[in-house]
Amino acid sequence: MRFASLAGRAVIVSESSAVDVEAASAGRFVADPQAAFDDWPAFAAWASTVDASTGTPFDPSTLGAPVPRPRQVFAIGINFTEHAAEAGYPPESLPVTFTKFPTCIVGQDHVVELPPGNVDWEVELVVAIGIGAHRVERSTAWSHVAGLTIGQDLSERVIQLEGASPQFSLGKSFPGFGPTGPWLVTPDEFASPDDLALSTTLNGQRVQDSRTALMIYDVPELIARLSAICPLLPGDLIFSGTPAGVGNRMVPKRFIGPDDVLVSEIEGIGALTTRFVAQR
Ligand code: ZN
């Protein structure tokens, strides 16, 4: 099942058509996409009976963030061995964890105003929590996942790396710095949810290309280790870390400029596009 936000309303989508949740459920489930996570098991059970191909055609560029107002957004640094090597970090016993403040979360085809500094790209598999998780074992971790979507952990590297203690959370939370989408895909839709190809192109040139099987901490391990400390709440997001190929590690370094177009793809989900303009 593919869950999305269309003009701010919860929808179940196929590639080309959308079924409005509130209308199709006769009001049992409301239009606010975030409300679906209040009782995700009941919602997912109902939604799995909906034939999305019977819906109405829609313009994919009008999709918003499928999880528009997460209460917590966890983000993981240095979760691919190759990226850890290019960034100069040894593997850690705890995942390097920061937050993207929820005001930065946006959806498909968002236009981001570039702040001063060096704005970089990071494609990431994003996990949405469906059932609250506190101190869960990795063996049951997937049962807490509502679905997977594509994320771009946009990062302004000057702020991120400034000062005695780096400012990851601030440097990665400018307005529009958390594109997610285009939709949330439930785990049952993937043949191998632990091994998905993920890639990024900048203006058509491929800059990142890897597989989630190469993550140091896979999705169950992230849920186990994060939930050992913080309860994970329904509708929370986890940005699971990026593979090698970021602009800050290129020689010479390369950053995002006005009129650039960033497209990230993940196998079994689709493609997420973000556009950039100079700060007005
Ligand atoms: Zn990242």
Residues whose N, C-alpha, C, O or C-beta is under 5 A from the ligand:
A	BS01	ZN	I76 E122 D153 G241 T242
